[in-house]
């Protein structure tokens, strides 16, 4: 448990959400390293996510690989269900042979680059045995990751009605996966944070499936903001698009540039200027990225070994020394809007398990973590908060020196001294009371 001990000023959080006129049902933009939300629109509305679903499938597949439960060399034999879905060219697919054998690597690339639905179901079966079991894992993982406002009914993001009556057991024939923009951003955040290797594949603009064979197929990434594609935007390297009639045009994007990584979510985007609707999600994402890079930066505002002058000491209980200085373990960086360098005040937050009543008990070593230092925003802009409640710019607060425990004699003398000091105070008080 953490307790706030000291701050210089109270937070001021007034102002308005930036008027970007994002033409989408819901949208969100955040900076990854801090989790700071800098734009939001209807982010708790529950909407269709279509193939953005595959971010959860990717998470579970990469987790299985990292835990040694799945190898990229593992082979898959195509069953009737996967064969049927993979040959529906009205859906995004690489056709798989009914008698074919495919390794997890090529199926994974087909899913992450080309959003291939048959390949996704094949991978789900490789991980969980059946798609129905995989769907259970998806919903369990969503709860574990702290997502809210979600429901997964299949591994692909298709409407169950498109699955030829073979939709996962326990789901309805007309259901589709849904999430809020906030939940979608949380999923993307965890995917990038826990398995950054996802970008090695998600950033590939074009690749051939089974190159050099009779089954060779050109796979062009549906993320048209990648280099060389029609909505190219410098720095974009992921993450996942989605479209169904129910969900509309969706895109979870990510970009790294100017020392920052943004994560964006656009749901049910529409073009109002007569442009093709399939480009709307990228046009609206461009607005978000333009706004973020034009107005924000991550800057160091307090150096390593920083101390708040009036509160840089802790009392030491049972130590050879009676107090110890505390300082930050590293520099503190903050996402800030241009011109707001002076809009932050430092704040110490001590850990109740280490510090009690402004004191730490000896012995302890130099560099012992006693809490953290964060900042309070004092500017005029609306503070939209963080993707996760516990997030924010913060660094460890540590002891500058170590302190050994005092020996029994010193502790005894302190106790005796304390006794006589208390006795003297009592006597003086009584004497004063006579006059």
C-alpha positions in Angstrom: 0.0 0.0 0.0 1.3 3.5 -0.9 0.6 6.7 1.0 1.1 10.2 -0.3 3.4 12.0 2.1 4.3 15.3 0.4 3.3 17.5 -2.5 3.9 21.1 -3.2 0.6 22.1 -4.8 -2.8 20.7 -5.5 -3.6 19.5 -9.0 -5.4 21.8 -11.4 -7.0 19.9 -14.3 -9.2 22.1 -16.3 -9.7 22.7 -20.0 -11.1 20.9 -23.0 -10.4 17.8 -25.0 -8.7 18.9 -28.3 -11.2 19.6 -31.1 -9.8 17.3 -33.7 -13.1 16.4 -35.3 -12.3 12.7 -35.5 -14.9 11.2 -37.8 -15.3 7.9 -36.0 -17.7 6.4 -33.4 -14.8 6.1 -30.9 -11.2 7.1 -30.8 -8.2 7.2 -28.4 -4.6 8.3 -28.5 -2.0 7.6 -25.8 1.7 7.7 -25.3 3.0 4.2 -24.4 5.9 4.8 -22.0 3.7 6.8 -19.6 0.2 5.4 -20.5 -1.0 9.0 -20.7 -4.2 9.5 -22.7 -4.1 12.7 -24.8 -7.2 12.3 -26.8 -10.4 10.4 -26.3 -13.9 10.1 -27.8 -16.5 7.7 -26.6 -13.8 5.4 -25.3 -16.1 3.3 -23.1 -18.7 2.6 -25.8 -18.9 -1.1 -26.6 -18.5 -1.6 -30.4 -17.6 -4.2 -32.9 -13.9 -4.8 -33.3 -13.8 -7.2 -36.3 -10.2 -8.4 -37.1 -8.7 -6.2 -34.3 -9.7 -9.4 -32.4 -6.5 -10.9 -33.8 -4.5 -8.9 -31.3 -5.8 -11.2 -28.6 -5.1 -14.2 -30.7 -1.6 -13.0 -31.3 -1.1 -12.4 -27.6 -2.1 -16.0 -26.8 0.0 -17.4 -29.6 3.1 -15.5 -28.7 2.6 -16.4 -25.1 2.3 -20.1 -26.0 5.6 -19.8 -28.0 7.4 -18.0 -25.1 6.3 -20.7 -22.7 7.4 -23.5 -25.0 3.9 -24.8 -25.6 4.1 -24.0 -29.3 7.0 -23.9 -31.7 7.1 -22.0 -35.0 8.2 -25.3 -36.6 5.2 -27.2 -35.3 3.0 -28.6 -38.2 -0.7 -28.3 -38.7 -2.9 -30.6 -40.7 -5.8 -28.8 -42.3 -9.3 -30.0 -41.2 -12.7 -29.4 -42.9 -13.5 -26.2 -40.9 -10.2 -24.4 -41.6 -10.2 -25.6 -45.2 -13.8 -24.2 -45.8 -13.0 -20.8 -44.2 -9.7 -20.4 -45.9 -11.2 -20.8 -49.3 -13.8 -18.1 -48.8 -12.1 -15.3 -50.8 -14.8 -12.8 -49.8 -12.9 -12.9 -46.5 -9.2 -12.1 -46.0 -7.5 -15.5 -46.5 -4.7 -17.6 -47.9 -6.3 -20.7 -49.3 -5.0 -23.8 -47.5 -5.0 -27.3 -49.1 -7.4 -29.8 -47.5 -4.5 -32.4 -47.5 -1.9 -29.7 -46.8 0.5 -29.4 -43.9 1.7 -26.0 -42.7 4.0 -24.8 -40.0 3.1 -22.3 -37.3 5.5 -19.7 -38.7 3.8 -19.4 -42.1 0.3 -19.4 -40.6 1.4 -16.7 -38.1 2.7 -14.5 -40.9 -0.5 -15.0 -42.8 -2.5 -13.9 -39.8 -0.3 -10.9 -38.7 0.3 -9.5 -42.2 -2.7 -10.5 -44.2 -5.3 -11.0 -41.5 -5.9 -14.5 -42.9 -8.9 -16.0 -41.1 -8.4 -19.7 -41.9 -4.8 -19.4 -40.7 -5.9 -17.8 -37.5 -8.3 -20.6 -36.7 -5.6 -23.1 -37.4 -3.3 -21.4 -34.9 -6.1 -21.3 -32.3 -6.5 -25.0 -32.7 -2.7 -25.6 -32.4 -2.7 -23.7 -29.1 -5.9 -24.9 -27.5 -7.1 -28.0 -29.4 -10.3 -26.3 -30.6 -11.4 -22.8 -31.4 -14.0 -23.0 -28.7 -11.3 -23.7 -26.0 -9.2 -20.9 -27.5 -12.2 -18.5 -27.1 -12.4 -19.4 -23.4 -8.7 -18.6 -23.2 -9.3 -15.2 -24.9 -11.9 -14.2 -22.4 -9.9 -15.4 -19.5 -6.8 -13.5 -20.7 -8.9 -10.4 -21.1 -9.9 -10.5 -17.5 -6.4 -11.3 -16.4 -5.1 -8.2 -18.3 -7.6 -6.0 -16.6 -9.8 -5.3 -19.6 -13.4 -4.3 -19.2 -16.2 -4.0 -21.8 -15.3 -7.0 -24.0 -16.7 -10.2 -25.4 -14.9 -12.7 -27.6 -16.9 -15.3 -29.5 -14.3 -16.5 -32.1 -10.6 -16.1 -32.8 -10.8 -14.1 -36.0 -13.2 -11.2 -35.6 -15.6 -12.5 -38.3 -19.3 -12.5 -37.6 -20.2 -16.0 -36.5 -22.7 -16.1 -39.3 -19.7 -16.2 -41.7 -18.4 -19.4 -40.2 -20.7 -21.8 -42.2 -22.5 -23.0 -39.1 -19.2 -24.1 -37.5 -18.9 -21.3 -35.0 -17.4 -22.1 -31.6 -19.5 -24.1 -29.2 -21.1 -22.0 -26.6 -21.6 -19.0 -28.9 -24.5 -17.8 -31.0 -24.7 -18.0 -34.8 -25.0 -14.2 -35.2 -22.6 -13.0 -32.5 -19.5 -10.9 -33.2 -16.6 -9.8 -31.0 -16.9 -6.5 -29.2 -14.8 -4.2 -27.1 -14.6 -0.5 -26.1 -11.8 1.7 -27.4 -10.3 1.8 -23.9 -10.2 -2.0 -23.7 -8.8 -2.2 -27.2 -6.0 0.2 -26.3 -5.2 -1.8 -23.2 -4.9 -5.0 -25.2 -2.6 -3.3 -27.7 -0.5 -1.9 -24.8 -0.1 -5.3 -23.3 0.7 -6.9 -26.6 3.4 -4.3 -27.4 4.8 -4.3 -23.8 4.8 -8.1 -23.3 5.7 -9.2 -26.8 7.4 -6.4 -28.7 8.4 -8.9 -31.3 4.9 -8.6 -32.7 6.2 -5.6 -34.6 8.7 -7.6 -36.5 5.9 -9.2 -38.4 3.1 -6.5 -38.1 5.5 -4.0 -39.8 6.0 -6.0 -43.0 4.1 -4.2 -45.8 4.2 -7.1 -48.3 5.2 -10.7 -48.4 4.6 -13.8 -50.5 2.9 -16.8 -48.8 4.7 -20.0 -49.8 6.9 -18.2 -52.2 8.2 -20.3 -55.1 5.5 -22.9 -54.8 2.2 -23.5 -56.7 0.4 -22.0 -53.7 2.3 -18.7 -53.8 0.0 -15.7 -52.9 0.9 -12.0 -52.6 0.1 -10.8 -49.1 -0.3 -7.0 -48.8 -0.7 -5.7 -45.3 -4.1 -4.2 -44.6 -2.4 -1.5 -42.5 -2.0 1.0 -45.4 0.0 3.4 -43.2 3.1 1.2 -43.4 6.0 2.2 -45.7 5.3 2.0 -49.4 1.5 1.6 -49.0 -1.1 4.1 -50.1 -1.6 5.9 -46.7 2.1 5.7 -45.6 3.0 7.6 -42.5 6.6 7.8 -41.3 7.3 5.7 -38.2 4.1 3.5 -38.3 5.0 -0.1 -37.6 1.7 -1.7 -36.6 -0.7 -2.9 -35.5 -4.1 -4.3 -36.6 -7.0 -3.3 -38.9 -10.5 -4.7 -38.8 -13.7 -4.5 -40.9 -17.1 -6.1 -40.9 -20.5 -4.7 -41.8 -21.3 -4.7 -38.1 -18.1 -3.1 -36.8 -17.3 -0.7 -39.7 -13.7 0.3 -40.5 -11.4 0.0 -37.5 -7.7 0.4 -36.9 -5.4 0.1 -33.9 -2.2 1.8 -34.9 1.2 2.4 -33.3 4.1 4.6 -34.3 7.5 5.4 -32.9 9.1 8.7 -33.7 10.8 11.6 -32.0 11.5 9.5 -28.9 7.8 8.6 -28.4 5.6 5.7 -29.2 1.9 6.4 -29.6 -0.9 3.9 -29.6 -4.1 4.9 -31.4 -7.6 3.3 -31.7 -10.2 4.4 -34.3 -13.5 2.5 -34.4 -16.2 2.7 -37.1 -14.4 5.5 -39.0 -16.1 7.2 -41.9 -15.0 9.6 -44.6 -17.2 12.6 -45.0 -15.6 14.0 -48.1 -16.5 11.4 -50.7 -13.2 9.5 -50.3 -13.3 5.7 -50.2 -14.6 4.5 -46.8 -11.7 1.9 -46.5 -9.2 4.8 -46.2 -11.2 6.6 -43.4 -9.6 4.7 -40.5 -6.2 5.8 -41.8 -7.2 9.4 -42.4 -8.6 9.8 -38.9 -5.5 8.0 -37.4 -3.3 10.5 -39.3 -5.1 13.4 -37.5 -4.4 11.8 -34.2 -0.7 11.2 -34.9 -0.3 14.7 -36.4 -1.9 16.2 -33.2 0.3 14.1 -30.9 3.6 14.9 -32.6 2.8 18.6 -33.1 1.8 19.2 -29.5 3.5 16.7 -27.2 7.0 15.5 -26.3 8.6 13.4 -23.6 11.1 15.4 -21.5 13.3 15.0 -18.5 12.1 17.4 -15.8 13.9 16.1 -12.8 17.4 14.6 -12.8 18.6 11.4 -11.1 19.4 11.9 -7.4 16.7 14.6 -7.2 15.5 15.7 -3.7 12.6 17.8 -2.6 14.5 20.0 -0.3 12.0 20.3 2.5 11.2 16.6 2.6 14.4 14.8 1.7 15.0 13.1 5.1 13.5 10.2 6.8 13.8 9.4 10.5 15.6 6.1 11.3 14.3 3.8 14.0 16.9 1.6 15.9 19.7 2.8 13.7 23.2 4.0 14.3 22.1 7.2 12.5 18.9 9.0 13.4 18.0 10.0 9.9 18.7 9.2 6.2 18.4 11.2 3.0 16.2 10.0 0.2 16.6 10.7 -3.5 15.4 9.6 -6.9 17.1 6.6 -8.4 16.9 7.9 -12.0 15.8 10.9 -14.0 12.0 11.5 -14.2 10.5 12.0 -17.7 7.1 13.3 -18.4 4.8 13.5 -21.4 4.0 17.2 -21.7 2.3 19.6 -24.1 4.4 22.2 -25.7 5.0 25.2 -23.4 4.0 23.4 -20.2 7.5 22.7 -18.8 6.6 24.6 -15.6 3.2 22.8 -15.1 4.4 19.9 -12.9 5.3 19.7 -9.2 7.1 16.8 -7.6 5.4 14.4 -5.2 6.8 11.8 -2.8 4.8 8.7 -2.3 6.2 6.4 0.5 5.6 2.7 0.7 3.6 1.9 3.8 5.4 -1.5 4.0 8.8 0.3 4.4 8.0 3.7 5.9 5.8 4.2 8.9 5.1 7.6 10.5 7.8 9.2 8.4 10.4 6.7 9.7 12.3 3.7 8.4 13.6 0.9 10.6 17.3 -0.1 10.5 19.1 -2.0 9.2 18.9 -1.2 5.5 21.3 -0.8 2.6 22.2 2.2 0.5 19.7 2.4 -2.4 16.8 0.8 -0.5 13.5 1.6 -2.2 11.2 3.5 0.1 8.5 4.6 -2.4 8.5 6.6 -5.6 8.5 10.2 -6.8 5.8 11.2 -9.3 4.4 14.6 -10.4 1.2 16.5 -10.1 0.0 18.4 -13.2 -0.8 22.1 -12.4 -1.6 23.4 -15.9 -4.8 24.5 -17.5 -5.4 21.7 -19.9 -7.9 19.0 -19.2 -6.1 16.0 -17.7 -7.5 12.9 -19.4 -5.7 10.5 -17.0 -4.0 7.3 -17.8 -4.9 4.0 -19.5 -4.3 2.2 -16.2 -5.1 3.7 -12.8 -1.6 2.9 -11.4 0.2 4.5 -14.4 2.0 7.8 -14.5 5.4 9.2 -14.7 7.3 8.0 -11.6 10.8 6.8 -10.5 11.9 4.9 -7.4 12.7 6.9 -4.3 15.7 5.4 -2.5 17.9 5.9 0.5 21.1 7.8 -0.2 23.1 5.8 2.4 22.7 2.5 4.3 22.2 2.5 8.1 23.2 -0.3 10.4 21.2 -1.3 13.4 22.5 0.3 16.7 23.8 -2.1 19.3 21.8 -3.0 22.5 23.7 -0.6 24.7 23.0 2.4 22.5 19.4 1.5 22.2 19.2 1.0 26.0 20.8 4.5 26.6 18.4 6.0 24.2 15.5 4.4 26.0 16.8 5.6 29.4 17.4 9.1 27.9 13.9 9.1 26.6 12.5 8.0 29.9 14.3 10.9 31.8 13.4 13.4 29.1 9.7 12.5 29.5 10.0 12.6 33.3 11.7 16.0 33.2 9.0 17.3 31.0 6.4 16.0 33.4 8.1 17.6 36.4 8.5 21.0 34.6 4.9 20.9 33.7 3.8 20.2 37.3 6.1 23.0 38.7 4.7 25.5 36.2 1.2 24.5 37.4 2.1 25.8 40.9 2.6 29.4 39.8 
